[in-house]
């Protein structure tokens, strides 16, 4: 039984099984202070997942009762996505895959823009799901992974406006701020003991992230210094709709000259450039660019 007092039009909820099949979902609710009750009969001990999303992040008061017992109550605490498991939901992993991770998503109106990848510490892709989600739906995923001290979940939005709410659990523990909402084209969550790359004194970390498109082989980029020396580059991309990350320690105040080329304008769809963790340039659909940073005044 769900008891809900809806206070904003951005609230949505759904009850699903472990394969994300819908068992019951909430109607389109207008703003109301009236308490509403919803009930459904479930197969005994079947594992089910309840997800409730609030894109404003304010949360709404609600409670969930299962087998005549109150199992969760939110008085008025803020959240973007809360997920609750009921029934026999025990999961086990093979001995060689001892890390259990759960990803929960609630899509927005433009679900086909959303995709995600899960990377290990070497940026090797462990799992990825392309743009095949359904509009305004709750999804649950569970994976058994090899033990790795650091994992990265990367959420992607091809239009760059975000909107999907998410929550991540690692071995039953929520990661970070319990839940969040994707706000940009690329959003990352570090899972585990992730040591960021540190550069020597006088240097800073330059990073680029990009997602390939239909014709990735036509996409390439370079980073040069003032004298035309190649600092780093990217090319020979072969797979479409694939996330890529590259980084380089560069000298502080160095003149940096970046060039992104997409000969067919179908090589990529998202790229972001970061200086010491701060995004300094983001383009969602422009892939013929020439950019400069630092002390580039010609003597």
Steps between C-alpha positions, in 0.01 A plus 500: 500500500632843404379808685605818322439870542594654168630855524649561154439394141848353461429198721477159331508146637494143376505145635705254291646150517874429479482509120350850507157376388228733624270361770334829589572864432363828618251704298581849382457696820426868527623701791288406801525491875255211517637166622451224246507121550611240245495124555592190299507124569837339435624145462623377839868581563555612141774763485356836402651847481323825577644819355383854560654796320483874563684705239488808726688312771263620771343161567143430608356338814420133438502161668520142374333206675586139411331197659322729746833642622621855445838459329578855392378850577614834371356785704619781277866439424639603165599245235530459125450124488427256780485125440367234737528123462233264635469121504777246445759723334816321612772517235820298488809533286746229388819478704699670222248787485462615856390859444125564477377827350144620443397786272155658511372749243179693444493640147348827387295585191805464272618157610663424163765764577622314810771231518770395746826310536677338796881518494775340705807685628665474155194645321418157357127467438343235723137565408316747280140561397414705195206724425224241528312621806126572513362841593412568867588153630684352798787258431697268725829330410728272700851393401767277647846642436860403569642672806645836401599776736346761267203501264345789310136525391461745210152627412460650153235722342535552126305828505689631799205603716486198735182417688542134600510437876723226636626321810799267539560229759826311552470184710177633648638844588386819330775687319540870560186705554258206478354628171543769239378638169705523184540867411754497215612294203756309711471420869726265697485324836814351652443174687757367746845630585574705191829687505496791260802550279742746657742704294845624600543852636459754224266275301122452492276222372337548159219257414270437208186287491310423182230274365524371145213504254405307183833544314768502771792440263459857369563649844843610625650760732843637596652709778817699420716745691610845378781352291281247326618204707236228531400454866225241448250393236203278429404319180427158349161479670313194373183454705196729492325628813806428712634709788871591497719674755857627472721714728838670503705699751593833337709790621322786679457804270606291202345613172268216403359467151221249463346388172199271457423378149191314382524470122149359453335675797385156614802398704399626843217654696639607840833626623611674817842639596601525863782689678580352842147365537321815381319487166631784288344410166199291409349441157208265439474502121792703363802300393713726282667722758829681553560622855788661687580542870780651703775743400465498122607859429746495213829670577 
